[in-house]
Amino acid sequence: RDAICLGESTGALALSGQRGDVLRWQRRLGGASWDDIAVTTAAYEEVPTAPGAWDYRAVLQSGAVCDEAYSQPASVDVAMDSAGRVA
């Protein structure tokens, strides 16, 4: 699990060794439901909008008849700075 301060980028969250096409990325905060991100590249990065435990994963599909599959989630802890302010 990586840790960053609010206002910093997650850095590149990159897939390797995947089979199939990236249909989209997904994110969630604090174990809530997954939200879709309309990105279809093998890498994704963003600046999270709130502190907390963020998870990211890619949705993949190999061939037209195969079911969608999910990458292992990458987790990023987003913290306030030491004074409790947005970094």
A tleap script that builds the chain and sets N, CA, C and O, in Angstrom:
source leaprc.protein.ff14SB
mol = sequence {
  NARG ASP ALA ILE CYS LEU GLY GLU SER THR
  GLY ALA LEU ALA LEU SER GLY GLN ARG GLY
  ASP VAL LEU ARG TRP GLN ARG ARG LEU GLY
  GLY ALA SER TRP ASP ASP ILE ALA VAL THR
  THR ALA ALA TYR GLU GLU VAL PRO THR ALA
  PRO GLY ALA TRP ASP TYR ARG ALA VAL LEU
  GLN SER GLY ALA VAL CYS ASP GLU ALA TYR
  SER GLN PRO ALA SER VAL ASP VAL ALA MET
  ASP SER ALA GLY ARG VAL CALA
}
set mol.1.N position { 0.851 -1.176 0.000 }
set mol.1.CA position { 0.000 0.000 0.000 }
set mol.1.C position { 0.888 1.226 0.000 }
set mol.1.O position { 1.745 1.377 0.871 }
set mol.2.N position { 0.687 2.112 -0.980 }
set mol.2.CA position { 1.439 3.356 -1.054 }
set mol.2.C position { 0.743 4.423 -0.225 }
set mol.2.O position { -0.454 4.326 0.045 }
set mol.3.N position { 1.495 5.441 0.178 }
set mol.3.CA position { 0.933 6.546 0.953 }
set mol.3.C position { 1.363 7.865 0.323 }
set mol.3.O position { 2.529 8.053 -0.025 }
set mol.4.N position { 0.397 8.780 0.183 }
set mol.4.CA position { 0.658 10.109 -0.356 }
set mol.4.C position { -0.132 11.115 0.468 }
set mol.4.O position { -1.007 10.742 1.249 }
set mol.5.N position { 0.184 12.385 0.287 }
set mol.5.CA position { -0.601 13.454 0.902 }
set mol.5.C position { -1.660 13.937 -0.082 }
set mol.5.O position { -1.476 13.862 -1.297 }
set mol.6.N position { -2.755 14.426 0.449 }
set mol.6.CA position { -3.812 14.978 -0.391 }
set mol.6.C position { -3.218 16.070 -1.268 }
set mol.6.O position { -2.471 16.921 -0.786 }
set mol.7.N position { -3.545 16.045 -2.540 }
set mol.7.CA position { -3.006 17.000 -3.496 }
set mol.7.C position { -1.879 16.417 -4.334 }
set mol.7.O position { -1.463 17.027 -5.318 }
set mol.8.N position { -1.377 15.240 -3.957 }
set mol.8.CA position { -0.337 14.568 -4.726 }
set mol.8.C position { -0.962 13.528 -5.654 }
set mol.8.O position { -2.077 13.060 -5.425 }
set mol.9.N position { -0.224 13.178 -6.700 }
set mol.9.CA position { -0.668 12.164 -7.651 }
set mol.9.C position { -0.429 10.769 -7.096 }
set mol.9.O position { 0.477 10.550 -6.292 }
set mol.10.N position { -1.247 9.843 -7.534 }
set mol.10.CA position { -1.046 8.434 -7.182 }
set mol.10.C position { 0.210 7.878 -7.836 }
set mol.10.O position { 0.719 6.836 -7.420 }
set mol.11.N position { 0.712 8.564 -8.853 }
set mol.11.CA position { 1.770 7.998 -9.674 }
set mol.11.C position { 1.124 7.010 -10.629 }
set mol.11.O position { -0.070 6.726 -10.525 }
set mol.12.N position { 1.894 6.499 -11.537 }
set mol.12.CA position { 1.343 5.594 -12.548 }
set mol.12.C position { 0.994 4.251 -11.934 }
set mol.12.O position { 1.856 3.572 -11.377 }
set mol.13.N position { -0.268 3.870 -12.035 }
set mol.13.CA position { -0.747 2.542 -11.656 }
set mol.13.C position { -0.757 1.755 -12.956 }
set mol.13.O position { -1.610 1.991 -13.811 }
set mol.14.N position { 0.166 0.835 -13.118 }
set mol.14.CA position { 0.368 0.194 -14.415 }
set mol.14.C position { 0.138 -1.306 -14.342 }
set mol.14.O position { 0.514 -1.964 -13.372 }
set mol.15.N position { -0.483 -1.829 -15.380 }
set mol.15.CA position { -0.679 -3.270 -15.529 }
set mol.15.C position { 0.544 -3.875 -16.186 }
set mol.15.O position { 1.241 -3.207 -16.949 }
set mol.16.N position { 0.802 -5.127 -15.893 }
set mol.16.CA position { 1.851 -5.852 -16.619 }
set mol.16.C position { 1.443 -7.316 -16.705 }
set mol.16.O position { 0.927 -7.890 -15.747 }
set mol.17.N position { 1.679 -7.897 -17.851 }
set mol.17.CA position { 1.370 -9.299 -18.044 }
set mol.17.C position { -0.103 -9.624 -18.199 }
set mol.17.O position { -0.485 -10.793 -18.147 }
set mol.18.N position { -0.930 -8.619 -18.386 }
set mol.18.CA position { -2.369 -8.870 -18.516 }
set mol.18.C position { -2.691 -9.469 -19.871 }
set mol.18.O position { -1.959 -9.286 -20.844 }
set mol.19.N position { -3.788 -10.180 -19.912 }
set mol.19.CA position { -4.301 -10.715 -21.175 }
set mol.19.C position { -5.619 -10.016 -21.456 }
set mol.19.O position { -6.448 -9.839 -20.563 }
set mol.20.N position { -5.797 -9.629 -22.687 }
set mol.20.CA position { -7.044 -8.978 -23.068 }
set mol.20.C position { -6.931 -7.469 -23.096 }
set mol.20.O position { -5.859 -6.897 -22.899 }
set mol.21.N position { -8.067 -6.841 -23.347 }
set mol.21.CA position { -8.146 -5.392 -23.481 }
set mol.21.C position { -8.617 -4.761 -22.184 }
set mol.21.O position { -9.405 -5.351 -21.446 }
set mol.22.N position { -8.132 -3.563 -21.911 }
set mol.22.CA position { -8.613 -2.787 -20.772 }
set mol.22.C position { -9.922 -2.123 -21.189 }
set mol.22.O position { -9.939 -1.296 -22.101 }
set mol.23.N position { -11.008 -2.482 -20.528 }
set mol.23.CA position { -12.314 -1.879 -20.823 }
set mol.23.C position { -12.487 -0.558 -20.092 }
set mol.23.O position { -13.085 0.380 -20.620 }
set mol.24.N position { -11.961 -0.488 -18.879 }
set mol.24.CA position { -12.052 0.720 -18.051 }
set mol.24.C position { -11.252 0.480 -16.768 }
set mol.24.O position { -10.872 -0.650 -16.462 }
set mol.25.N position { -11.012 1.530 -16.047 }
set mol.25.CA position { -10.453 1.450 -14.697 }
set mol.25.C position { -11.580 1.732 -13.715 }
set mol.25.O position { -12.610 2.294 -14.085 }
set mol.26.N position { -11.379 1.341 -12.472 }
set mol.26.CA position { -12.350 1.624 -11.415 }
set mol.26.C position { -11.601 2.088 -10.170 }
set mol.26.O position { -10.430 1.767 -9.969 }
set mol.27.N position { -12.313 2.856 -9.334 }
set mol.27.CA position { -11.755 3.312 -8.057 }
set mol.27.C position { -12.844 3.251 -7.002 }
set mol.27.O position { -14.038 3.279 -7.301 }
set mol.28.N position { -12.394 3.167 -5.755 }
set mol.28.CA position { -13.336 3.258 -4.638 }
set mol.28.C position { -12.591 3.849 -3.451 }
set mol.28.O position { -11.371 3.735 -3.337 }
set mol.29.N position { -13.345 4.474 -2.585 }
set mol.29.CA position { -12.809 5.098 -1.384 }
set mol.29.C position { -13.367 4.392 -0.170 }
set mol.29.O position { -14.583 4.285 -0.015 }
set mol.30.N position { -12.491 3.910 0.689 }
set mol.30.CA position { -12.903 3.313 1.954 }
set mol.30.C position { -13.759 2.070 1.821 }
set mol.30.O position { -14.618 1.829 2.670 }
set mol.31.N position { -13.557 1.283 0.796 }
set mol.31.CA position { -14.305 0.039 0.633 }
set mol.31.C position { -15.714 0.212 0.106 }
set mol.31.O position { -16.489 -0.744 0.099 }
set mol.32.N position { -16.064 1.415 -0.337 }
set mol.32.CA position { -17.398 1.662 -0.919 }
set mol.32.C position { -17.503 0.928 -2.259 }
set mol.32.O position { -16.606 0.170 -2.628 }
set mol.33.N position { -18.583 1.152 -2.972 }
set mol.33.CA position { -18.754 0.496 -4.268 }
set mol.33.C position { -17.777 1.093 -5.287 }
set mol.33.O position { -17.329 2.232 -5.149 }
set mol.34.N position { -17.461 0.299 -6.305 }
set mol.34.CA position { -16.525 0.717 -7.341 }
set mol.34.C position { -17.170 1.729 -8.280 }
set mol.34.O position { -18.321 1.558 -8.683 }
set mol.35.N position { -16.430 2.788 -8.631 }
set mol.35.CA position { -16.854 3.791 -9.612 }
set mol.35.C position { -16.027 3.600 -10.878 }
set mol.35.O position { -14.816 3.389 -10.805 }
set mol.36.N position { -16.673 3.672 -12.033 }
set mol.36.CA position { -15.983 3.513 -13.310 }
set mol.36.C position { -15.210 4.767 -13.688 }
set mol.36.O position { -15.637 5.889 -13.414 }
set mol.37.N position { -14.059 4.554 -14.325 }
set mol.37.CA position { -13.225 5.614 -14.883 }
set mol.37.C position { -13.084 5.294 -16.369 }
set mol.37.O position { -12.672 4.191 -16.728 }
set mol.38.N position { -13.414 6.228 -17.216 }
set mol.38.CA position { -13.415 5.985 -18.667 }
set mol.38.C position { -12.015 6.101 -19.246 }
set mol.38.O position { -11.752 6.962 -20.086 }
set mol.39.N position { -11.116 5.229 -18.795 }
set mol.39.CA position { -9.746 5.181 -19.299 }
set mol.39.C position { -9.481 3.748 -19.737 }
set mol.39.O position { -9.759 2.809 -18.992 }
set mol.40.N position { -8.941 3.574 -20.948 }
set mol.40.CA position { -8.734 2.234 -21.496 }
set mol.40.C position { -7.260 1.922 -21.751 }
set mol.40.O position { -6.949 0.984 -22.486 }
set mol.41.N position { -6.363 2.683 -21.163 }
set mol.41.CA position { -4.928 2.439 -21.317 }
set mol.41.C position { -4.445 1.493 -20.220 }
set mol.41.O position { -5.152 1.255 -19.241 }
set mol.42.N position { -3.240 0.958 -20.391 }
set mol.42.CA position { -2.685 0.001 -19.426 }
set mol.42.C position { -2.118 0.673 -18.185 }
set mol.42.O position { -1.645 -0.012 -17.279 }
set mol.43.N position { -2.157 1.991 -18.127 }
set mol.43.CA position { -1.694 2.724 -16.944 }
set mol.43.C position { -2.676 3.849 -16.650 }
set mol.43.O position { -3.316 4.391 -17.551 }
set mol.44.N position { -2.779 4.187 -15.371 }
set mol.44.CA position { -3.692 5.249 -14.951 }
set mol.44.C position { -3.084 5.959 -13.753 }
set mol.44.O position { -2.434 5.330 -12.919 }
set mol.45.N position { -3.292 7.259 -13.666 }
set mol.45.CA position { -2.921 8.010 -12.470 }
set mol.45.C position { -3.881 9.172 -12.303 }
set mol.45.O position { -4.474 9.657 -13.266 }
set mol.46.N position { -4.021 9.608 -11.057 }
set mol.46.CA position { -4.887 10.742 -10.763 }
set mol.46.C position { -4.441 11.395 -9.473 }
set mol.46.O position { -3.590 10.865 -8.758 }
set mol.47.N position { -5.016 12.546 -9.177 }
set mol.47.CA position { -4.852 13.208 -7.886 }
set mol.47.C position { -6.161 12.971 -7.140 }
set mol.47.O position { -7.184 13.554 -7.498 }
set mol.48.N position { -6.147 12.121 -6.101 }
set mol.48.CA position { -7.385 11.834 -5.366 }
set mol.48.C position { -8.002 13.103 -4.772 }
set mol.48.O position { -7.296 14.050 -4.426 }
set mol.49.N position { -9.315 13.101 -4.664 }
set mol.49.CA position { -10.055 14.290 -4.242 }
set mol.49.C position { -10.361 14.339 -2.755 }
set mol.49.O position { -10.906 15.332 -2.274 }
set mol.50.N position { -10.023 13.289 -2.014 }
set mol.50.CA position { -10.337 13.250 -0.581 }
set mol.50.C position { -9.331 12.336 0.125 }
set mol.50.O position { -8.774 11.432 -0.497 }
set mol.51.N position { -9.099 12.566 1.411 }
set mol.51.CA position { -8.228 11.654 2.151 }
set mol.51.C position { -8.931 10.323 2.399 }
set mol.51.O position { -10.158 10.239 2.363 }
set mol.52.N position { -8.142 9.294 2.647 }
set mol.52.CA position { -8.696 7.984 2.954 }
set mol.52.C position { -7.985 6.895 2.180 }
set mol.52.O position { -6.977 7.140 1.518 }
set mol.53.N position { -8.522 5.687 2.272 }
set mol.53.CA position { -7.949 4.518 1.613 }
set mol.53.C position { -8.607 4.340 0.250 }
set mol.53.O position { -9.785 3.991 0.167 }
set mol.54.N position { -7.855 4.576 -0.810 }
set mol.54.CA position { -8.330 4.451 -2.180 }
set mol.54.C position { -7.838 3.143 -2.775 }
set mol.54.O position { -6.686 2.759 -2.571 }
set mol.55.N position { -8.701 2.459 -3.506 }
set mol.55.CA position { -8.343 1.257 -4.245 }
set mol.55.C position { -8.606 1.513 -5.725 }
set mol.55.O position { -9.576 2.178 -6.089 }
set mol.56.N position { -7.730 0.977 -6.574 }
set mol.56.CA position { -7.849 1.115 -8.029 }
set mol.56.C position { -7.688 -0.258 -8.662 }
set mol.56.O position { -6.879 -1.064 -8.203 }
set mol.57.N position { -8.461 -0.529 -9.721 }
set mol.57.CA position { -8.301 -1.768 -10.465 }
set mol.57.C position { -8.716 -1.528 -11.907 }
set mol.57.O position { -9.434 -0.578 -12.217 }
set mol.58.N position { -8.247 -2.415 -12.785 }
set mol.58.CA position { -8.628 -2.368 -14.191 }
set mol.58.C position { -9.625 -3.482 -14.473 }
set mol.58.O position { -9.559 -4.560 -13.881 }
set mol.59.N position { -10.545 -3.206 -15.380 }
set mol.59.CA position { -11.506 -4.204 -15.852 }
set mol.59.C position { -11.030 -4.640 -17.229 }
set mol.59.O position { -10.863 -3.814 -18.127 }
set mol.60.N position { -10.814 -5.937 -17.389 }
set mol.60.CA position { -10.238 -6.496 -18.608 }
set mol.60.C position { -11.193 -7.484 -19.262 }
set mol.60.O position { -12.057 -8.061 -18.601 }
set mol.61.N position { -11.028 -7.672 -20.563 }
set mol.61.CA position { -11.780 -8.703 -21.267 }
set mol.61.C position { -10.914 -9.262 -22.388 }
set mol.61.O position { -10.330 -8.512 -23.170 }
set mol.62.N position { -10.839 -10.580 -22.456 }
set mol.62.CA position { -10.068 -11.260 -23.483 }
set mol.62.C position { -11.035 -11.954 -24.440 }
set mol.62.O position { -11.652 -12.960 -24.091 }
set mol.63.N position { -11.158 -11.412 -25.637 }
set mol.63.CA position { -12.092 -11.983 -26.606 }
set mol.63.C position { -13.516 -11.543 -26.329 }
set mol.63.O position { -13.839 -11.096 -25.228 }
set mol.64.N position { -14.364 -11.673 -27.337 }
set mol.64.CA position { -15.745 -11.191 -27.233 }
set mol.64.C position { -16.632 -12.092 -26.383 }
set mol.64.O position { -17.664 -11.637 -25.890 }
set mol.65.N position { -16.263 -13.350 -26.198 }
set mol.65.CA position { -17.140 -14.270 -25.467 }
set mol.65.C position { -16.714 -14.481 -24.016 }
set mol.65.O position { -17.462 -15.070 -23.235 }
set mol.66.N position { -15.553 -14.020 -23.656 }
set mol.66.CA position { -15.086 -14.199 -22.273 }
set mol.66.C position { -15.723 -13.161 -21.348 }
set mol.66.O position { -16.037 -12.046 -21.764 }
set mol.67.N position { -15.904 -13.547 -20.099 }
set mol.67.CA position { -16.414 -12.623 -19.087 }
set mol.67.C position { -15.358 -11.572 -18.754 }
set mol.67.O position { -14.166 -11.772 -18.984 }
set mol.68.N position { -15.823 -10.453 -18.211 }
set mol.68.CA position { -14.901 -9.438 -17.720 }
set mol.68.C position { -14.119 -10.007 -16.538 }
set mol.68.O position { -14.621 -10.838 -15.781 }
set mol.69.N position { -12.888 -9.545 -16.400 }
set mol.69.CA position { -12.040 -9.936 -15.275 }
set mol.69.C position { -11.447 -8.668 -14.675 }
set mol.69.O position { -11.419 -7.620 -15.320 }
set mol.70.N position { -10.973 -8.768 -13.439 }
set mol.70.CA position { -10.449 -7.609 -12.723 }
set mol.70.C position { -8.989 -7.831 -12.358 }
set mol.70.O position { -8.588 -8.937 -11.996 }
set mol.71.N position { -8.200 -6.766 -12.459 }
set mol.71.CA position { -6.821 -6.835 -12.002 }
set mol.71.C position { -6.809 -6.839 -10.473 }
set mol.71.O position { -7.809 -6.518 -9.831 }
set mol.72.N position { -5.671 -7.205 -9.910 }
set mol.72.CA position { -5.510 -7.072 -8.463 }
set mol.72.C position { -5.606 -5.593 -8.118 }
set mol.72.O position { -5.001 -4.777 -8.815 }
set mol.73.N position { -6.333 -5.211 -7.081 }
set mol.73.CA position { -6.423 -3.794 -6.724 }
set mol.73.C position { -5.079 -3.245 -6.241 }
set mol.73.O position { -4.311 -3.938 -5.574 }
set mol.74.N position { -4.820 -2.009 -6.586 }
set mol.74.CA position { -3.691 -1.255 -6.037 }
set mol.74.C position { -4.284 -0.309 -5.008 }
set mol.74.O position { -5.298 0.337 -5.267 }
set mol.75.N position { -3.659 -0.225 -3.844 }
set mol.75.CA position { -4.188 0.603 -2.759 }
set mol.75.C position { -3.272 1.785 -2.495 }
set mol.75.O position { -2.048 1.659 -2.500 }
set mol.76.N position { -3.893 2.939 -2.264 }
set mol.76.CA position { -3.160 4.166 -1.968 }
set mol.76.C position { -3.829 4.835 -0.769 }
set mol.76.O position { -5.025 5.127 -0.795 }
set mol.77.N position { -3.038 5.076 0.287 }
set mol.77.CA position { -3.537 5.824 1.444 }
set mol.77.C position { -3.268 7.301 1.214 }
set mol.77.O position { -2.131 7.705 0.971 }
set mol.78.N position { -4.324 8.104 1.293 }
set mol.78.CA position { -4.197 9.545 1.078 }
set mol.78.C position { -4.421 10.229 2.425 }
set mol.78.O position { -5.475 10.081 3.043 }
set mol.79.N position { -3.406 10.983 2.869 }
set mol.79.CA position { -3.446 11.617 4.190 }
set mol.79.C position { -3.422 13.133 4.058 }
set mol.79.O position { -2.976 13.681 3.050 }
set mol.80.N position { -3.911 13.794 5.098 }
set mol.80.CA position { -3.755 15.235 5.227 }
set mol.80.C position { -2.296 15.480 5.599 }
set mol.80.O position { -1.596 14.534 5.961 }
set mol.81.N position { -1.817 16.718 5.519 }
set mol.81.CA position { -0.445 16.969 5.969 }
set mol.81.C position { -0.387 16.932 7.502 }
set mol.81.O position { -1.422 16.774 8.149 }
set mol.82.N position { 0.781 17.071 8.076 }
set mol.82.CA position { 0.952 16.891 9.520 }
set mol.82.C position { 0.168 17.896 10.351 }
set mol.82.O position { -0.106 17.636 11.523 }
set mol.83.N position { -0.200 19.034 9.777 }
set mol.83.CA position { -0.976 20.049 10.497 }
set mol.83.C position { -2.472 19.885 10.243 }
set mol.83.O position { -3.261 20.714 10.696 }
set mol.84.N position { -2.881 18.832 9.529 }
set mol.84.CA position { -4.288 18.611 9.259 }
set mol.84.C position { -4.843 19.422 8.123 }
set mol.84.O position { -6.059 19.510 7.953 }
set mol.85.N position { -3.963 20.021 7.336 }
set mol.85.CA position { -4.394 20.835 6.194 }
set mol.85.C position { -4.268 20.027 4.918 }
set mol.85.O position { -3.553 19.026 4.869 }
set mol.86.N position { -4.962 20.465 3.899 }
set mol.86.CA position { -4.778 19.866 2.582 }
set mol.86.C position { -3.370 20.227 2.128 }
set mol.86.O position { -2.974 21.392 2.174 }
set mol.87.N position { -2.622 19.229 1.693 }
set mol.87.CA position { -1.225 19.469 1.269 }
set mol.87.C position { -1.178 20.286 -0.002 }
set mol.87.O position { -0.095 20.584 -0.505 }
savepdb mol mol.pdb
quit
